């Protein structure tokens, strides 16, 4: 009896598209939504909070780059935990935690979408958010090449928006920088350090997304080379933009205005130019859409990969025979995001940061164990053990500070 093979994910994504995919979800999740919230925690030291978060993200990015090259498969973090610990229950927990961060992140971005749309037209938040999420779910089901190409095009618009902010505010802000520089550097004040650490914990959310690329590994051409490059280049570009934009934001707007704003970059544009923030508001809307779309794509691939490995119901591994997209998984992810999208934005972001840091702790440990037990694979770039060890210490420190802050509250 002839058995027709089940359709499988197809490698349709180039290395360049993979990089834009990673960069798009990082940018959409960060500056456009949370810059004011980070400033509320860290004050004028918000750029330092972003720099600290960038350091933790960079160490984790190197760990992800090596793991993705060793095991270029769709299950991503769940697969890495399985290879590191050999415990299916722990693997399932890790996969569900990553999935949680994806859907909560998309819900956070959909939540923030209404704030920028209000610059144009005021509509009920529930209507705006629900329509957006359903539309993005349909795009994700359309096809991976099509949806990732769309995400890449939107990423170019996001980059343009951030560069526009730097262009219209940079000269004025840089002219004031020498006089304000002493106020941007904390002394030995413990309260200032506490604010920076709290801001860094929230700012870390702005870097979430680079790890999503690992779940696309089976759909990226030459994944052992292109997936690590996409992760590291996206982090490098995002960090450079974040630091510059955070700097001009704390210089260009009064701190109380920045921390209260629902559309901080729009307000920054108006303060710098005296003009209505039409262009930057539209770009911000597009950026938020991109971040949410990419999280839906990631979540569906994670469910697909885990189901194919036998860790979740087989129905989630079903693919459309032509589009090669996991329709059941995409529909489930979209529905969960709809349920979560009406929670407070800062609460969602802090929850996401906490959960993903837990996952990153597990992955640093997993890579250390893998390095001890497995031979160096041919054709894969590996990093010294100091990298995952330093990443482990950094993520534990950031987690520990947040737990301390919660207990002290």
VOPAGU-2260 file (C-alpha; in pm, 1 decimal, decimal comma):
REM VOPAGU-2260
SITE   aa  ch    i         X         Y         Z
SITE  UNK   A    0       0,0       0,0       0,0
SITE  UNK   A    1     137,7     341,0    -100,6
SITE  UNK   A    2     133,7     603,2     173,5
SITE  UNK   A    3     136,0     968,2      75,5
SITE  UNK   A    4     397,4    1146,6     286,8
SITE  UNK   A    5     276,3    1425,4     506,5
SITE  UNK   A    6     372,1    1777,2     393,4
SITE  UNK   A    7     670,4    1926,4     570,7
SITE  UNK   A    8     794,9    2278,6     629,4
SITE  UNK   A    9     978,3    2412,1     325,4
SITE  UNK   A   10    1306,1    2613,2     333,7
SITE  UNK   A   11    1186,1    2928,6     159,5
SITE  UNK   A   12    1353,7    3200,1     371,5
SITE  UNK   A   13    1691,0    3355,2     289,4
SITE  UNK   A   14    1943,0    3462,1     549,7
SITE  UNK   A   15    1860,0    3827,5     484,7
SITE  UNK   A   16    1488,2    3769,1     536,2
SITE  UNK   A   17    1563,5    3577,6     856,3
SITE  UNK   A   18    1762,7    3874,8     985,5
SITE  UNK   A   19    1480,3    4116,4     910,4
SITE  UNK   A   20    1237,3    3874,9    1073,3
SITE  UNK   A   21    1440,2    3878,9    1396,9
SITE  UNK   A   22    1502,4    4252,4    1382,4
SITE  UNK   A   23    1136,8    4326,8    1315,8
SITE  UNK   A   24    1011,6    4150,4    1624,5
SITE  UNK   A   25    1280,5    4309,6    1843,2
SITE  UNK   A   26    1206,3    4663,1    1724,3
SITE  UNK   A   27     829,6    4621,0    1729,3
SITE  UNK   A   28     836,4    4492,2    2084,8
SITE  UNK   A   29    1056,9    4763,8    2226,0
SITE  UNK   A   30    1109,5    5129,7    2163,0
SITE  UNK   A   31     776,1    5194,6    1993,7
SITE  UNK   A   32     577,5    5077,3    2295,6
SITE  UNK   A   33     789,5    5078,0    2610,9
SITE  UNK   A   34    1043,3    5361,6    2603,9
SITE  UNK   A   35     826,5    5574,4    2833,9
SITE  UNK   A   36     767,3    5284,9    3071,8
SITE  UNK   A   37    1140,9    5215,9    3101,6
SITE  UNK   A   38    1197,2    5586,0    3172,7
SITE  UNK   A   39     935,8    5564,0    3448,6
SITE  UNK   A   40    1154,1    5302,0    3618,9
SITE  UNK   A   41    1503,2    5434,5    3542,8
SITE  UNK   A   42    1441,4    5805,3    3490,4
SITE  UNK   A   43    1718,1    5983,3    3300,3
SITE  UNK   A   44    1919,8    5662,0    3324,1
SITE  UNK   A   45    1690,2    5484,7    3076,0
SITE  UNK   A   46    1974,2    5457,0    2817,4
SITE  UNK   A   47    2181,7    5272,8    3078,4
SITE  UNK   A   48    1888,9    5039,9    3146,6
SITE  UNK   A   49    1873,8    4954,8    2776,7
SITE  UNK   A   50    2251,6    4902,9    2768,8
SITE  UNK   A   51    2235,6    4662,8    3064,0
SITE  UNK   A   52    1950,7    4469,4    2905,5
SITE  UNK   A   53    2150,6    4457,8    2581,4
SITE  UNK   A   54    2441,7    4291,6    2759,1
SITE  UNK   A   55    2219,2    4014,5    2894,6
SITE  UNK   A   56    2054,6    3973,1    2553,8
SITE  UNK   A   57    2391,6    3952,6    2377,1
SITE  UNK   A   58    2515,6    3668,0    2596,8
SITE  UNK   A   59    2189,0    3483,8    2546,8
SITE  UNK   A   60    2202,6    3552,6    2173,5
SITE  UNK   A   61    2539,4    3377,7    2150,7
SITE  UNK   A   62    2398,7    3077,4    2337,3
SITE  UNK   A   63    2100,1    3067,3    2101,8
SITE  UNK   A   64    2326,2    3105,3    1798,2
SITE  UNK   A   65    2524,3    2795,2    1889,4
SITE  UNK   A   66    2218,0    2589,5    1984,2
SITE  UNK   A   67    2034,3    2685,6    1665,2
SITE  UNK   A   68    2335,5    2583,0    1457,0
SITE  UNK   A   69    2367,9    2251,8    1641,0
SITE  UNK   A   70    1997,1    2165,2    1612,0
SITE  UNK   A   71    1830,5    2357,2    1324,1
SITE  UNK   A   72    1475,5    2235,6    1387,2
SITE  UNK   A   73    1140,8    2403,2    1445,2
SITE  UNK   A   74    1093,6    2314,5    1811,8
SITE  UNK   A   75    1359,9    2566,7    1914,0
SITE  UNK   A   76    1406,8    2610,4    2287,7
SITE  UNK   A   77    1204,4    2298,6    2370,3
SITE  UNK   A   78    1438,5    2086,6    2158,6
SITE  UNK   A   79    1745,1    2246,7    2314,8
SITE  UNK   A   80    1619,7    2168,9    2665,2
SITE  UNK   A   81    1550,2    1809,0    2561,4
SITE  UNK   A   82    1902,1    1768,6    2425,8
SITE  UNK   A   83    2053,9    1929,8    2733,2
SITE  UNK   A   84    1852,3    1759,7    3007,7
SITE  UNK   A   85    1686,6    1458,5    2843,5
SITE  UNK   A   86    1370,3    1520,7    3046,9
SITE  UNK   A   87    1046,4    1532,5    2850,2
SITE  UNK   A   88     850,8    1702,1    3127,8
SITE  UNK   A   89    1107,2    1979,3    3154,2
SITE  UNK   A   90    1106,3    2005,0    2775,9
SITE  UNK   A   91     730,3    2049,4    2771,6
SITE  UNK   A   92     748,0    2313,9    3043,9
SITE  UNK   A   93    1017,3    2504,2    2853,9
SITE  UNK   A   94     816,9    2491,7    2532,8
SITE  UNK   A   95     504,0    2614,8    2704,9
SITE  UNK   A   96     695,8    2898,4    2869,5
SITE  UNK   A   97     835,2    3011,5    2534,1
SITE  UNK   A   98     488,7    2984,7    2386,2
SITE  UNK   A   99     355,5    3194,9    2673,0
SITE  UNK   A  100     608,1    3469,1    2606,7
SITE  UNK   A  101     511,8    3472,7    2240,8
SITE  UNK   A  102     139,4    3506,0    2292,7
SITE  UNK   A  103     177,4    3752,5    2581,1
SITE  UNK   A  104     419,9    3959,0    2373,7
SITE  UNK   A  105     176,9    3968,4    2081,9
SITE  UNK   A  106    -101,5    4064,1    2323,3
SITE  UNK   A  107     117,7    4343,1    2463,5
SITE  UNK   A  108     182,4    4480,7    2116,8
SITE  UNK   A  109    -183,5    4460,4    2017,4
SITE  UNK   A  110    -260,2    4645,3    2339,5
SITE  UNK   A  111     -11,7    4918,5    2247,7
SITE  UNK   A  112    -154,4    4945,3    1894,3
SITE  UNK   A  113    -463,5    5128,1    2021,5
SITE  UNK   A  114    -251,1    5404,2    2176,7
SITE  UNK   A  115     -92,9    5498,9    1844,1
SITE  UNK   A  116    -416,5    5456,5    1648,2
SITE  UNK   A  117    -581,2    5710,5    1880,7
SITE  UNK   A  118    -357,8    5976,6    1723,5
SITE  UNK   A  119    -555,8    5920,8    1404,1
SITE  UNK   A  120    -897,3    5802,9    1511,3
SITE  UNK   A  121   -1054,3    5703,9    1842,4
SITE  UNK   A  122   -1225,4    5365,3    1833,8
SITE  UNK   A  123   -1312,8    5117,3    2107,8
SITE  UNK   A  124    -995,7    4937,6    2216,9
SITE  UNK   A  125   -1169,2    4599,0    2209,7
SITE  UNK   A  126   -1275,2    4643,8    1847,1
SITE  UNK   A  127    -932,0    4764,2    1734,9
SITE  UNK   A  128    -739,2    4492,5    1914,8
SITE  UNK   A  129    -965,1    4204,2    1809,0
SITE  UNK   A  130    -967,8    4308,7    1443,4
SITE  UNK   A  131    -591,5    4343,6    1439,6
SITE  UNK   A  132    -522,8    4002,3    1593,2
SITE  UNK   A  133    -762,8    3816,3    1363,5
SITE  UNK   A  134    -614,3    3987,1    1056,0
SITE  UNK   A  135    -262,1    3897,3    1162,3
SITE  UNK   A  136    -363,8    3536,6    1221,6
SITE  UNK   A  137    -493,7    3517,2     864,6
SITE  UNK   A  138    -169,7    3663,8     727,7
SITE  UNK   A  139      36,8    3411,9     926,3
SITE  UNK   A  140    -173,3    3128,7     781,9
SITE  UNK   A  141    -125,5    3262,0     428,9
SITE  UNK   A  142     231,0    3128,8     389,2
SITE  UNK   A  143     567,6    3161,2     560,2
SITE  UNK   A  144     751,0    3316,3     264,8
SITE  UNK   A  145     473,4    3568,2     213,5
SITE  UNK   A  146     429,6    3656,6     580,6
SITE  UNK   A  147     804,4    3679,7     651,5
SITE  UNK   A  148     854,5    3892,9     338,5
SITE  UNK   A  149     578,6    4123,0     461,7
SITE  UNK   A  150     745,8    4134,2     802,7
SITE  UNK   A  151    1077,6    4226,0     638,1
SITE  UNK   A  152     917,8    4511,4     444,6
SITE  UNK   A  153     755,1    4639,9     761,9
SITE  UNK   A  154    1090,9    4615,6     938,4
SITE  UNK   A  155    1236,9    4856,2     682,7
SITE  UNK   A  156     957,7    5098,4     769,5
SITE  UNK   A  157    1033,1    5052,0    1141,2
SITE  UNK   A  158    1398,0    5130,7    1081,3
SITE  UNK   A  159    1294,9    5439,1     886,2
SITE  UNK   A  160    1078,9    5555,6    1175,8
SITE  UNK   A  161    1358,1    5527,3    1430,4
SITE  UNK   A  162    1603,7    5698,0    1197,0
SITE  UNK   A  163    1347,4    5975,1    1143,5
SITE  UNK   A  164    1325,9    6029,9    1519,6
SITE  UNK   A  165    1704,4    6045,4    1543,3
SITE  UNK   A  166    1721,9    6284,6    1247,7
SITE  UNK   A  167    1467,1    6535,9    1379,2
SITE  UNK   A  168    1580,4    6525,4    1741,1
SITE  UNK   A  169    1946,9    6428,5    1719,2
SITE  UNK   A  170    2106,5    6767,3    1648,0
SITE  UNK   A  171    1914,2    6943,8    1922,6
SITE  UNK   A  172    1967,5    6663,7    2172,3
SITE  UNK   A  173    2337,0    6621,0    2096,6
SITE  UNK   A  174    2387,2    6995,6    2136,6
SITE  UNK   A  175    2249,6    6970,3    2490,9
SITE  UNK   A  176    2434,5    6649,1    2572,0
SITE  UNK   A  177    2756,3    6803,8    2713,1
SITE  UNK   A  178    2558,2    7009,0    2965,3
SITE  UNK   A  179    2325,8    6722,5    3059,1
SITE  UNK   A  180    2585,8    6444,9    3060,9
SITE  UNK   A  181    2645,3    6454,9    3440,5
SITE  UNK   A  182    2272,8    6397,9    3500,1
SITE  UNK   A  183    2272,7    6089,3    3275,8
SITE  UNK   A  184    2538,0    5904,3    3476,0
SITE  UNK   A  185    2443,0    5768,1    3819,4
SITE  UNK   A  186    2671,9    5808,7    4114,5
SITE  UNK   A  187    2688,1    5575,1    4409,1
SITE  UNK   A  188    2318,2    5627,1    4481,5
SITE  UNK   A  189    2165,6    5284,7    4553,7
SITE  UNK   A  190    1818,2    5410,1    4464,6
SITE  UNK   A  191    1942,6    5514,7    4121,2
SITE  UNK   A  192    2101,8    5172,4    4072,5
SITE  UNK   A  193    1776,9    5008,0    4175,0
SITE  UNK   A  194    1586,8    5212,2    3917,9
SITE  UNK   A  195    1833,0    5116,8    3646,8
SITE  UNK   A  196    1803,1    4747,3    3730,1
SITE  UNK   A  197    1422,5    4768,7    3735,6
SITE  UNK   A  198    1431,6    4955,7    3406,5
SITE  UNK   A  199    1668,4    4696,8    3259,9
SITE  UNK   A  200    1429,1    4418,8    3356,0
SITE  UNK   A  201    1148,3    4595,8    3170,3
SITE  UNK   A  202    1380,4    4697,1    2884,0
SITE  UNK   A  203    1479,3    4334,6    2839,9
SITE  UNK   A  204    1132,8    4284,2    2695,8
SITE  UNK   A  205    1245,5    4514,7    2414,1
SITE  UNK   A  206    1504,8    4255,3    2310,5
SITE  UNK   A  207    1273,4    3956,8    2311,3
SITE  UNK   A  208    1232,0    3823,3    1961,1
SITE  UNK   A  209    1579,8    3730,5    1842,4
SITE  UNK   A  210    1519,0    3381,3    1978,5
SITE  UNK   A  211    1209,4    3341,9    1760,4
SITE  UNK   A  212    1432,0    3290,5    1458,0
SITE  UNK   A  213    1535,4    2950,3    1594,8
SITE  UNK   A  214    1180,9    2824,9    1542,4
SITE  UNK   A  215    1207,4    2908,7    1171,2
SITE  UNK   A  216    1521,6    2698,1    1126,3
SITE  UNK   A  217    1356,0    2438,6     902,4
SITE  UNK   A  218    1222,8    2713,2     676,8
SITE  UNK   A  219    1554,0    2903,4     646,0
SITE  UNK   A  220    1800,4    2810,2     374,6
SITE  UNK   A  221    2140,1    2699,5     511,0
SITE  UNK   A  222    2012,5    2729,6     868,9
SITE  UNK   A  223    2340,1    2637,8    1041,4
SITE  UNK   A  224    2493,8    2951,9     894,8
SITE  UNK   A  225    2200,4    3188,8     845,2
SITE  UNK   A  226    2007,2    3145,4    1169,8
SITE  UNK   A  227    2303,1    3235,0    1398,7
SITE  UNK   A  228    2387,3    3531,4    1176,1
SITE  UNK   A  229    2027,9    3652,9    1188,1
SITE  UNK   A  230    2022,2    3633,9    1568,8
SITE  UNK   A  231    2349,0    3820,8    1621,6
SITE  UNK   A  232    2305,0    4086,5    1353,8
SITE  UNK   A  233    1951,1    4167,3    1468,4
SITE  UNK   A  234    2070,9    4216,5    1826,1
SITE  UNK   A  235    2359,0    4438,2    1717,8
SITE  UNK   A  236    2144,2    4665,2    1501,3
SITE  UNK   A  237    1863,5    4686,5    1756,2
SITE  UNK   A  238    2101,3    4773,8    2039,5
SITE  UNK   A  239    2259,2    5059,5    1844,9
SITE  UNK   A  240    1916,8    5204,7    1762,9
SITE  UNK   A  241    1779,7    5156,2    2113,8
SITE  UNK   A  242    2066,0    5338,5    2280,8
SITE  UNK   A  243    2046,8    5638,1    2048,1
SITE  UNK   A  244    1667,3    5666,6    2063,3
SITE  UNK   A  245    1659,9    5624,9    2442,1
SITE  UNK   A  246    1918,3    5900,5    2472,9
SITE  UNK   A  247    1732,3    6148,9    2253,5
SITE  UNK   A  248    1404,1    6059,9    2425,4
SITE  UNK   A  249    1519,5    6143,7    2779,0
SITE  UNK   A  250    1683,3    6463,6    2651,8
SITE  UNK   A  251    1408,4    6567,0    2411,5
SITE  UNK   A  252    1101,9    6529,6    2638,3
SITE  UNK   A  253    1036,6    6628,8    2997,9
SITE  UNK   A  254    1057,2    6312,4    3204,1
SITE  UNK   A  255     700,0    6335,0    3333,9
SITE  UNK   A  256     569,8    6373,4    2976,6
SITE  UNK   A  257     773,1    6077,6    2853,5
SITE  UNK   A  258     663,0    5847,1    3133,9
SITE  UNK   A  259     291,4    5926,2    3091,7
SITE  UNK   A  260     278,8    5903,8    2713,1
SITE  UNK   A  261      81,9    5630,7    2537,2
SITE  UNK   A  262     261,4    5718,6    2210,3
SITE  UNK   A  263     607,5    5834,5    2324,1
SITE  UNK   A  264     778,9    5858,0    1987,0
SITE  UNK   A  265     488,6    6055,4    1845,6
SITE  UNK   A  266     516,9    6303,3    2133,9
SITE  UNK   A  267     893,3    6322,1    2086,3
SITE  UNK   A  268     847,5    6401,0    1717,5
SITE  UNK   A  269     599,7    6679,4    1795,3
SITE  UNK   A  270     826,2    6829,0    2062,1
SITE  UNK   A  271    1118,2    6835,3    1819,8
SITE  UNK   A  272     939,1    6963,8    1508,9
SITE  UNK   A  273     625,6    7140,3    1629,4
SITE  UNK   A  274     431,9    6940,1    1371,4
SITE  UNK   A  275     157,4    6682,5    1406,9
SITE  UNK   A  276     307,3    6333,7    1446,9
SITE  UNK   A  277     122,3    6190,4    1147,3
SITE  UNK   A  278     412,4    6008,7     986,1
SITE  UNK   A  279     573,1    5869,7    1300,3
SITE  UNK   A  280     234,8    5758,5    1436,9
SITE  UNK   A  281     166,5    5564,9    1118,0
SITE  UNK   A  282     512,2    5406,9    1131,5
SITE  UNK   A  283     459,5    5318,6    1497,7
SITE  UNK   A  284     132,5    5147,6    1410,6
SITE  UNK   A  285     310,3    4943,2    1145,1
SITE  UNK   A  286     591,3    4853,2    1387,0
SITE  UNK   A  287     351,4    4722,2    1647,7
SITE  UNK   A  288     170,4    4517,4    1382,3
SITE  UNK   A  289     498,7    4361,8    1273,6
SITE  UNK   A  290     597,0    4251,6    1622,5
SITE  UNK   A  291     261,4    4086,5    1680,8
SITE  UNK   A  292     265,1    3911,4    1341,5
SITE  UNK   A  293     607,6    3763,2    1403,2
SITE  UNK   A  294     504,3    3631,5    1744,9
SITE  UNK   A  295     208,2    3451,8    1586,8
SITE  UNK   A  296     438,4    3293,3    1328,0
SITE  UNK   A  297     682,0    3186,7    1600,3
SITE  UNK   A  298     416,6    3042,6    1830,1
SITE  UNK   A  299     262,7    2836,2    1553,7
SITE  UNK   A  300     602,5    2690,2    1454,9
SITE  UNK   A  301     682,1    2607,3    1814,6
SITE  UNK   A  302     353,2    2418,6    1854,3
SITE  UNK   A  303     413,0    2242,5    1522,1
SITE  UNK   A  304     765,1    2137,7    1618,0
SITE  UNK   A  305     663,6    2008,7    1960,0
SITE  UNK   A  306     368,3    1819,3    1814,5
SITE  UNK   A  307     587,8    1658,0    1549,8
SITE  UNK   A  308     829,2    1545,0    1822,0
SITE  UNK   A  309     534,2    1380,2    2001,9
SITE  UNK   A  310     525,6    1621,9    2296,4
SITE  UNK   A  311     187,5    1774,3    2201,7
SITE  UNK   A  312    -125,7    1642,5    2021,7
SITE  UNK   A  313     -58,3    1541,1    1662,4
SITE  UNK   A  314    -332,4    1769,8    1530,5
SITE  UNK   A  315    -105,4    2067,8    1595,0
SITE  UNK   A  316     146,5    1927,9    1344,2
SITE  UNK   A  317    -102,2    1936,9    1056,5
SITE  UNK   A  318       8,5    2153,6     764,2
SITE  UNK   A  319    -185,8    2297,7     475,3
SITE  UNK   A  320     -94,1    2074,6     176,4
SITE  UNK   A  321     -15,7    2372,8     -48,1
SITE  UNK   A  322      71,5    2668,1     175,8
SITE  UNK   A  323     281,6    2449,6     410,2
SITE  UNK   A  324     163,3    2647,9     713,5
SITE  UNK   A  325      48,3    2491,2    1043,9
SITE  UNK   A  326    -315,5    2602,8    1027,9
SITE  UNK   A  327    -441,1    2442,5    1349,4
SITE  UNK   A  328    -147,4    2575,1    1548,7
SITE  UNK   A  329    -186,4    2922,6    1397,7
SITE  UNK   A  330    -557,7    2932,2    1480,7
SITE  UNK   A  331    -490,9    2822,7    1839,3
SITE  UNK   A  332    -220,1    3085,8    1889,2
SITE  UNK   A  333    -444,3    3358,4    1746,1
SITE  UNK   A  334    -728,7    3261,2    1979,7
SITE  UNK   A  335    -507,5    3266,4    2288,9
SITE  UNK   A  336    -373,6    3610,5    2200,6
SITE  UNK   A  337    -728,7    3739,3    2168,4
SITE  UNK   A  338    -798,2    3629,7    2525,3
SITE  UNK   A  339    -486,0    3797,3    2665,3
SITE  UNK   A  340    -489,9    4123,1    2473,7
SITE  UNK   A  341    -689,6    4323,8    2726,0
SITE  UNK   A  342    -453,8    4300,7    3023,4
SITE  UNK   A  343    -245,4    4606,1    3132,1
SITE  UNK   A  344      55,4    4669,1    2906,1
SITE  UNK   A  345     327,1    4701,6    3171,5
SITE  UNK   A  346     201,3    4393,4    3355,1
SITE  UNK   A  347     216,5    4194,5    3032,1
SITE  UNK   A  348     568,2    4314,9    2951,5
SITE  UNK   A  349     706,2    4241,2    3298,5
SITE  UNK   A  350     545,6    3896,2    3298,9
SITE  UNK   A  351     695,1    3822,5    2957,8
SITE  UNK   A  352    1043,4    3931,5    3067,0
SITE  UNK   A  353    1025,6    3716,0    3379,0
SITE  UNK   A  354     917,5    3404,5    3191,3
SITE  UNK   A  355    1166,5    3436,1    2907,2
SITE  UNK   A  356    1452,3    3491,8    3153,5
SITE  UNK   A  357    1358,9    3162,5    3319,1
SITE  UNK   A  358    1377,9    2992,7    2979,9
SITE  UNK   A  359    1712,3    3155,7    2906,5
SITE  UNK   A  360    1849,9    3027,0    3237,7
SITE  UNK   A  361    1753,3    2674,1    3132,6
SITE  UNK   A  362    1912,4    2717,4    2789,5
SITE  UNK   A  363    2243,8    2843,5    2926,4
SITE  UNK   A  364    2257,4    2537,8    3153,9
SITE  UNK   A  365    2152,1    2310,3    2866,6
SITE  UNK   A  366    2434,3    2437,6    2644,9
SITE  UNK   A  367    2689,3    2387,6    2923,6
SITE  UNK   A  368    2570,5    2027,3    2960,8
SITE  UNK   A  369    2571,6    1968,7    2584,8
SITE  UNK   A  370    2926,7    2101,9    2556,0
SITE  UNK   A  371    3035,8    1856,0    2824,4
SITE  UNK   A  372    2862,1    1550,4    2677,3
SITE  UNK   A  373    2870,9    1597,0    2300,4
SITE  UNK   A  374    3159,7    1628,6    2058,3
SITE  UNK   A  375    3209,5    1950,8    1870,6
SITE  UNK   A  376    2987,4    1923,6    1560,2
SITE  UNK   A  377    3140,7    1968,6    1218,5
SITE  UNK   A  378    3054,6    2291,4    1038,6
SITE  UNK   A  379    2910,7    2460,2    1347,9
SITE  UNK   A  380    3064,8    2762,2    1516,9
SITE  UNK   A  381    3091,2    2704,5    1891,0
SITE  UNK   A  382    3174,0    2952,9    2165,6
SITE  UNK   A  383    3379,7    2916,4    2484,9
SITE  UNK   A  384    3202,8    2776,4    2791,0
SITE  UNK   A  385    3247,0    3118,5    2949,2
SITE  UNK   A  386    2973,4    3256,8    2721,8
SITE  UNK   A  387    2680,2    3043,0    2848,2
SITE  UNK   A  388    2823,8    3062,4    3202,6
SITE  UNK   A  389    2831,8    3444,0    3193,8
SITE  UNK   A  390    2485,9    3445,6    3037,2
SITE  UNK   A  391    2359,1    3225,3    3317,8
SITE  UNK   A  392    2495,9    3461,0    3583,4
SITE  UNK   A  393    2354,5    3767,4    3405,2
SITE  UNK   A  394    2004,2    3627,0    3362,8
SITE  UNK   A  395    1996,3    3499,1    3721,8
SITE  UNK   A  396    2105,0    3842,0    3846,4
SITE  UNK   A  397    1831,6    4021,5    3654,7
SITE  UNK   A  398    1574,2    3768,7    3772,8
SITE  UNK   A  399    1696,8    3793,8    4130,5
SITE  UNK   A  400    1665,6    4170,1    4132,3
SITE  UNK   A  401    1307,5    4155,6    4008,8
SITE  UNK   A  402    1213,3    3894,3    4269,6
SITE  UNK   A  403    1371,5    4112,0    4536,9
SITE  UNK   A  404    1175,5    4412,7    4413,8
SITE  UNK   A  405     849,1    4218,6    4421,3
SITE  UNK   A  406     912,2    4094,5    4774,6
SITE  UNK   A  407    1001,3    4444,0    4890,4
SITE  UNK   A  408     688,3    4597,6    4736,9
